Amino acid sequence: MIDESRPVYLRLRDEIAAAILDGRYGDGEILPSVRAFAAQQGANPLTVAKAYQSFQDDGLVQVRRGVGMFVTPGASRRLRAMERERFFSSVWPGIAQQMHRIGITLEELADRNDVPVA
């Protein structure tokens, strides 16, 4: 579900992060150019550049002048750790509260999704 209230550059960042986490862009691989990704997403190139800059600021991508932007080695591992922390600090509390409110247990959740509970 897309959160339309979030700034566009953050939604684009989420798209890129998902692609890195899903392995579509592996460590050391080149990302689409700003213009290509903007055209693909129907976004302003400056907005895409802002999303890419946030990854560069976090050390997850590096620019090779005249060549392109590349996923840094270890970026997928670091990004996964960052996303896990965000999930547990920002997303999970609301989910856990809703589950408690409507009486869903972790076991029931696991049964519904065929996931073993440790």
C-alpha positions in Angstrom: 0.0 0.0 0.0 1.4 3.4 -1.0 1.3 6.1 1.5 0.4 9.2 -0.6 1.1 11.5 2.3 4.8 10.8 2.2 7.0 13.0 0.0 7.6 11.7 -3.5 11.3 11.4 -3.1 10.8 9.1 0.0 8.4 6.9 -2.0 11.0 6.7 -4.8 13.6 5.9 -2.2 11.4 3.1 -1.0 11.2 1.7 -4.6 14.9 1.7 -4.9 15.4 0.2 -1.4 13.0 -2.6 -2.3 14.9 -3.3 -5.5 18.2 -3.5 -3.6 16.7 -5.7 -0.9 15.0 -7.9 -3.5 18.3 -8.3 -5.3 17.4 -6.5 -8.5 20.4 -4.3 -7.9 23.1 -6.2 -6.1 26.1 -4.9 -4.3 28.5 -3.3 -6.8 25.8 -3.0 -9.6 24.9 0.1 -11.4 21.6 1.8 -10.7 19.5 3.3 -13.5 20.4 6.8 -14.4 18.4 9.6 -12.8 16.7 10.4 -16.1 15.9 6.7 -16.9 14.5 6.1 -13.4 12.5 9.4 -13.6 11.0 8.4 -16.9 10.2 4.9 -15.6 8.5 6.3 -12.5 6.9 9.3 -14.2 8.7 11.5 -11.8 10.7 14.7 -12.0 14.5 14.0 -12.4 15.2 16.5 -9.6 13.0 14.4 -7.3 14.8 11.2 -8.3 18.2 12.9 -7.7 17.0 13.8 -4.2 16.1 10.2 -3.5 19.5 9.0 -4.9 21.3 11.7 -2.9 19.7 10.3 0.3 21.3 6.9 -0.5 24.6 8.5 -1.2 24.4 10.4 2.2 23.8 7.0 3.9 26.8 5.5 2.1 24.6 3.0 0.3 25.5 4.2 -3.2 28.5 5.8 -4.7 28.9 8.0 -7.8 31.6 7.2 -10.4 31.9 10.4 -12.4 31.1 9.8 -16.0 30.0 6.2 -15.4 27.0 6.2 -13.0 25.8 5.5 -9.6 26.6 2.1 -8.0 25.3 0.1 -5.0 28.2 0.1 -2.5 29.6 -3.3 -1.3 27.6 -4.3 1.8 24.8 -1.9 1.1 22.1 -4.5 1.0 23.2 -5.8 4.4 23.2 -2.3 5.9 20.0 -1.4 4.2 18.3 -4.5 5.6 19.5 -3.6 9.1 18.3 -0.1 8.7 14.9 -1.3 7.5 14.6 -3.8 10.3 15.3 -1.1 12.9 12.7 1.2 11.2 10.2 -1.6 11.2 10.6 -2.5 14.9 10.6 1.1 16.0 8.0 2.7 13.8 5.8 0.0 12.1 5.6 -2.9 14.5 4.3 -1.1 17.6 1.1 -0.1 15.6 0.7 -3.6 14.2 1.2 -5.2 17.6 -1.3 -2.8 19.2 -3.9 -3.6 16.5 -3.3 -7.4 16.8 -3.8 -7.1 20.6 -6.9 -5.0 20.1 -8.6 -7.6 17.8 -7.2 -10.7 19.5 -4.7 -12.0 17.0 -1.9 -14.0 18.5 1.5 -14.6 16.9 0.7 -18.2 16.6 -2.5 -17.5 14.7 -0.6 -15.0 12.5 2.1 -17.7 11.8 -0.6 -20.3 11.0 -2.3 -18.0 8.5 1.0 -17.4 6.7 2.5 -20.9 7.1 5.4 -19.4 9.1 6.9 -21.4 11.9 6.9 -19.7 15.3 10.2 -20.2 17.2 
